[in-house]
Amino acid sequence: MEARDDAPGPDVKAAMARWPMLHEFARQSHELAGPGAVLMERSALRSAKADEEIPMNYIAAEDVPSGDDFRPLMLRIDPERQLMLILGGDGIEETVLVLERDQ
């Protein structure tokens, strides 16, 4: 039987270390624009100091084409306890994370 490594990866660790900042941005953006996802560069998330602001954007589900794979997921996020984070910008394929408070 193979042992499973359930430890979170570096993207999840970096995002959860900044949960308050990410969640507040996502919650406020949800109030203004409806369901959606936070967009940011993976390298900025991983390299930022704990108290450093990280450039973020928000894409509302209403601006995503109805056939897009991520749109249904965006519509199911509970903004009080979850956020959807899309990481990219470093030549690696985009990574989509759904994070929950106390994950």
Buried (B, 14 or more C-beta within 10 A) or exposed (E): EEEEEEEBEEBBEBBBEBBEBBBEBBBEBBEEBBBBBBBBBBBBBBEBEEEEEBEBEBBBBEEBEEEEEBBEBBEEBEBEEBBBBBBBBEEEEEEBBBBEEEE
